[in-house]
Structure formats: structure tokens, C-alpha cells
Amino acid sequence: MSDSQGARRAVERAARDSRGRLLVFLAARTRDLAAAEDALADAFASALASWPERGVPAKPEAWLLVAARRRLQDRERHQKVSAAAQTELLCAAEEAQALATSESSFPDERLKLLFVCAHPAIAANARTPLMLQVVLGIDAARIASAFLMKPAAVGARLARAKAKIRNAGIPYAVPESPELAPRLDAVLEAIYAAYGTGWDDVAGGDARTRGLAREALELGRLLVVLQPDEPEALGLLSLMLYCESRRAARRSANGSYVPLSEQDVACWDDAAIAEAESLLHAAAALGRHERFQLEAAIQSVHAQRKRTGETDWEAVALLYAGLLRLAPTIGGRVSQAAALGEARGPAAGWSALAAIHAEDVVTYQPYWALRAHLLGRLGRSSEAETAFQRAIGLCEDPAVRAFLGERAACLGGRASRLGE
């Protein structure tokens, strides 16, 4: 690898590993989230220009922090800010310089910004998208896709939210207990959405999402430290760890997709499962059972297959029934139908799936994949093949597309043999 390539990789690594912490550090001191984002973007652009020629600095994060602070100072000078603001900026610049020359790293304040984005003054429909963009670096186009919105509409919503933070003077701090609880659900939702985005990119081929699952886990751990007696914080971390325990089993040696029911349990991470179980038990002992604990409990049932060799699908279906009472989502309904299909046969699964309104699942890929699977088991091969093609068309992961294509081909071959 050339020095230039190594420098570019170092910039990419810093962006992946440190962007959120850098942004929060800057935003908390400028009180202007949009300006902090612009300054940090300029700092990364400067790194791309400078590091290939001058070498990667010993402390890349500190270098970026100082560069961003200089951009902010230049901006404020051009806007002729007040003497008080100039003094604050100077102090912040000195703080950044001190961190660059010391052995300590700058503090991890990402939770502060998550709770800022969840402030009641921010429109409820903007809170999770705002957290995903500013703390976790997910672009507006990907957020729009996840929320079934147009990118321009997401961009406008985010811009309004950032202006509200600046103009309302929302403090960059984790709120006290009375104010923390109403914001907690949005923070949990954003961390979970970030983990799901990183989980979907199992091959790590999308630079926009690389490292997101790890960052979501870090935030989940920080939240548990902040709220050790909050069962949903414990439940969310447990859920993510159960999923993470199976990461190595999700692809074969040649990169092919392996569905959960066919994964080699020997590849599952025992330490992650044990930690997840401990967290779930701690959450249950607190006596309040909510969404993320139920989702973790579902994953716990799957994890038991490593010990027993079987999956208790009836228990999974019952847990999904409880989850749907708390959070009646399309994803939950599709997953419940899949569990019923395994526990009670394809007819039961198809009955539950057919009850979902067609307009709610037009572009929901898991629905079409399950529809194809159940129709195939029911012997309705022609309808199953149509559903397979729809599922393949909605899938972005090449390995999953190949898997579905193989299943569709097997279905066609079986139908052909039956007609002989």
C-alpha cells in the first residue's frame, strides 16, 4: 500500500471511528450544530489534502479537532460575532489545542447530543432522523429510504431541527432524571436504528455504514452506564449482543448468505450470548417489561438452539404476540407470521401474513421473501415464484439476492418434476 493510500485509509478510519465524538465536542462548545458539521467536513477535506503529503499525524483525532476549531474561528470572525462569543471561541480553541498536545483523549459526549436531539422542542418526527445524521453520520438519502420519505423532505426537516437547537439555546447536557425519561425512547430508537443499519451491511461493503453496528453497541453501553436501572436500556444492549453473537455465522466461507435456521451454532459467540443473557435477566428483575426486552427475549429463544439443538418456535410466536401489543409494527407482524409458519405449519403462517394490508408492504422486502417461502411450502409454486422475483428486486444485498434466486430456482425445478 502506498503512503497516499495509507493516508486516505487513515482519514476514512477517523471518519468512521471518531466523527460522532468530534462533532459533539464541537457542537457543545459552539451551540451551532450545522456550523460544527460544516467545520468538521472542512477538517476532513483538509486531512485528505494534507495527510498524503505530510504524513498521518500521531493523533489524527486531535489534528481534526484543531483544524475544525480553526474553521469555526474563521467563520465567526467573518460574521463579526460579539466579544463574549469571541472569548468563548478562543477558550474552546485553547481546549482543543491542549487536547492535541496531551496524552489524554477528548471526552466521549455523544450521549449529550443524542439527548439534545430528543428535546421536546424538536418535532417528534425529526428526533430519530436527526440523531442518525448528526451523531452517527448516516446521510439524508439513506434516512429517507428507511423512513419511506423523499431525501429533500428529510433534509428540510433536519435543517429545521438544527435551527431549533441553535435558536432555542437547548443546553448540550444529559438532562436530569425528570427530563430524561421522556427523551429516552427516542434515544433508544435511534441507537437501535443505527445498529440495524450496520447489521444489514453484513459484508461491510458500504462505506456509509461501516462501523455503525460497533458504534451503536458503544452507545448502548454508555446508556447502560448512565441508566443502570433502566430496563429498556438493558434490554436494547442485550438485543444487540444476541444479534452480534451470530455475526460470524451469517456468511459462509465463500460469502454466501446463511439464514438463521441454517447457521452453524458453533460459530455463535458464547461470550456475547452470556453477556446478553445476564443483561436480560437484570432487566427482567426490574419488573417492567417493554419492547426491547421482548425483542431480546425472542433472540434468547433462538440462542437456546446452541444448547438444545432446536428452536422453540411456539415460544417465539407467543413473544411476538406480546411484542405486537406494545409495538404493532409491520416488521413484527411479518416475523410473527414466520414463527407461526414454523410452529404450526405453513397454513397458519400464511393466514397471519395474508391479514397484513397489501398497501403496507408494497416495498417491504422481508414480507415478499416470507410470502414466497410460505407459498412454496403450500405448493402454490407459480405464486411463490412471482413473490421470489419481487423479493429479489427489492433486495440490495447481492448475497441475499443470490440466495433467493437459488431458492426460486429450486422451486421451479420441483414444480417441473411434479408435472412429469
Secondary structure, DSSP 8 states (H G I E B T S, - for coil): --HHHHHHHHHHHHHHHHHHHHHHHHHHHHS-HHHHHHHHHHHHHHHHHHHHHH---SSHHHHHHHHHHHHHHHHHHHTT--HHHHHHHHHHHHHHHHHHHSSS-----HHHHHHHHT-TTS-HHHHHHHHHHHTT---HHHHHHHTT--HHHHHHHHHHHHHHHHHHT--SS---HHHHHHHHHHHHHHHHHHHHHHHH-TT---TTTTTHHHHHHHHHHHHHHH-TT-HHHHHHHHHHHHHHHTGGGSB-TTS-B--GGG--GGGS-HHHHHHHHHHHHHHHHTT---HHHHHHHHHHHHHTHHHHSS--HHHHHHHHHHHHHH---HHHHHHHHHHHHHHH-HHHHHHHHHTS-GGGSTT-HHHHHHHHHHHHHTT-HHHHHHHHHHHHHH---HHHHHHHHHHHHHHHHHHHHHT-
